[in-house]
Amino acid sequence: MTPLPVPSRPVCAVVGIGPGNGEAFARLFAAEGYAVALLSRRMELSARLAEELPQARAYVCDVGDAASVEAAFGRIAAEMGAIDVMIFNAGRGVWGTIEAVTAADFEDAWRINTLGLFLTSQQVIPTMKARKQGSIVVVGATASLRGMPGTAAFAPAKAAQRILAQSMARHLGPQGVHVSLIIVDGAVGGPVTRARQPDRPEDTYMDPAAIAGIALGLVRQDRSAWSFEVDARPFNEKW
């Protein structure tokens, strides 16, 4: 078999491709000159984006499964080369009070939001450290900062994710690797959210393209003034 050509662009891996933030990250980073690795459990959207975006490739990946993560990142390394930027956008919103959620719900939220970050980061850190450069951007949530009644599974998972990202940032920053976290405080205006809330005012949604712009800004920050945590919300959001 003839080996696939390695992209000539820097590589951005977007972990968690969906019709909102994930797609927006992929489109913006492709437009800014990156070859984009599109990782998701389901391939419908990823495959379409891979055909549309220059030097983009789609990979099946279950971030909560170590073997799946290792296989996907092994293929990326072989087909696309070293990853310069990883955006961890995979997430599972499990909602309910402590009396309503099950143990399986609780574990699944942690597995995708927290273990997923742990496993995928372990795949990219060695090369980034060796090159003394690289960026890992984590898409977090306000739930990581406070536990509301209906977030008994989601909030602990996002809080653990945030603390893991902070630990990584403090460990890797002095070695040239920038780890950052976007706290998303509001409803993201993707098609799924809009379909669920058809009467919600348009100006209360967060634009996925604007969130992607924050990620690009974090990646481009000068190392003399790195940010770890950036919160983002609509101008009229209560906080």
N, C-alpha and C positions, 0 to 999 in steps of 0.2 A: 504494500500500500504506500502510495506517495504521501510523505508527511505534509501536513497542512502548513502553509506559510505563517510565520510568527508575525503578528501585527507590528507595524512600524511606529505606532502611537504608544504613549504611556497607557497603562492598563488600569481601569477602574472596575472593581467587582461590586456590583449592586446585589446585595443579599436580601431577597424578598421583593419580587417583582409583582406588582398589582396595578390596577387601573386608577392609581392615585399618586401617592408619593413615589412608589417604585418606578413607575413609568416616567415620571417627571425627572427623577434623578438620572435615569438612563438617557433620556433625550438631551438634557442639558449637558451632561458630561461628554456625550458623543459630539454635540455641537461645539464644545470647547476643545476638541482635539483628542479625546481619549478613545481608545478601543475599550468596549464595555463588555464585561462578562455578566450575563444575566442569570441569576440563580433563583430558582423557585421550585416548589413541589409540583406545581402544575405548569404545563409547557405552552398552553394556548397563546397567552399574551407574549411570553418570552420568545417563542418561535417567530411570531409576527414581527416583533421588534428587531430580532436578529436579522431578518430579511430586509428590514427597512433602514436600519442604522449602519453606517460604515464601520467595518471591522468589528461588528458585535457578534457574540456567540451565546447561545442559550445552553444552560446546564441544569439538569434535574438535581435538586439538593433538598434533603430534609435536614434542617439545621439542628434538630434534636437528636439526630442519629449520627454517632461518631463515624461509622463506616461510610455513610452517605456523604458526609462532609469531606472526609479524606479523599474519597474517590473523585468528587467534583473538583476539588482544588488541585488534585493531581493532574486531572485533564486540563485545567486552566494553565497550569505551569508548563505542560507539554505543548499546548496548542497556542498559547498567547504570551507566555513568558512571565516574568516577575510582576506581581501586583504592586502598583504604586499607591493606589487609594482603595480602601474598602469602606463601603457604606453599609452598615448593618441596619436594615429596614424591616427585617422579619419580625413579626409580632403576632400575638394571639390575644384578642380581647375577650376574656372570659368574665361575664358579669353575674353578680349575685351576692347576697349577704352570706355570712358565715353559716347560716342555717340552710341556705339554698344550694351553694356550690358543693360539688362532690370532691372526694380526694383525687379522683382522676382529673377533674377540672383544674384543681390547684396544681397538681404536678405538671399538667400539660402547659399551663401558663408559664410556669418556671422553666420548663424544658425548652420552649421556643424562645422566650424572651431573654433568659439568662444563660442557660447552658448553650444555646445557639451562639450567643456572642462569645462565650468562652471557647467553644470548639473552632469557630471560624477564625477567631483572632490567633489562636495557636498555629493556624496554617500560614498566616501571612507575616507574623512577627519575625521569624528567623531571617528571612530575606531582607525585610525592612531594616532590621538591626545591622545586618552585614553591610548594607548600603548606607547606613546612618541617615536614612530619610524614608519618609512614608507617612501616610495619614489614615487613621481609622476614625470614621464618623459614625456615631451611634444615634439612632432616632429613638428618643425617650418620650416620656409623657409626664404630665403633671401628677399623675397617680403615684409616681416615684417619690413625691414630696409629702403626700398626705393620704391617709386611708379613709375613704368615704364608705358609707354603709354597703353600697353595691359593688365595691371593688375588693372584696375579701380575697379573691384569687389574683386579680390583675395587679393591684397595688404592690403586694409583696414581691411579685415577679419583676416589676419595673423598678422597684426600690433596689432589689438585689442587682439588677442590671446596671443601675446608675453607680452603685458602690464598686462594682467590678470595673466599670469604665474609669472611675476615679483612681482606683488602684493601678490600673494599666497606665493611665496618664502619668502618674507620679513615678512609676518604674521606667517607662519608656521615653519620657520626655528628655531626660538627660542623655539619652542615646540617639537622639535625632528623630524619634518617631512621635508624631503629634496625634494624641487621642483626644477627641472632643465629643460633646453630647449636646444634642438639640432637644430641649424640653418643649414638646408640642402641647400647647394649652389651648385647645379649641377643636372644633369639628373640621376635619380636612375635607375640602370640597371635591372629592372624587365622585364618580358616577354611582357607586354603591351607597355612599352616605346620602347623596342627593335623592336617590330613589326611596330611601327609608324615611327621609324627612322632607317631603315635597313642598311643605308650606313654610319651611325655614327661610328667613330673609337672606338674600344672596350675600349681603355684606357681613354676615356673621360667620361665613365659611372662611377657612384658610386656603389660599391658592397653593396647590401642590408645587407649581413652578416657583413660587416665592420661597417655599421651604427648601427646594432644591438649590435656590440661589444662596441661601444661608450656608448650605453644605459646601458649595463651591467657594464661598468666601472664607470658610474655615480652612479649607484645603490650601488656599492661597496665602494665608496669614504668614507674615514674617515671623521667624522663630524668636525674635526679640520681644514679641508681644503676642504670644499664643493665648487663645481662650480655651478653657475647658468646657464650660457650660454656658449655653446661650438659650434663653427662653424666648418663645415666639408665640404670639397670640393675635387675633384680630383686634383692631383698634378699639372696638366697642365691647370686648370681652370683659366680664367682671373677674377680678382677681385680688 
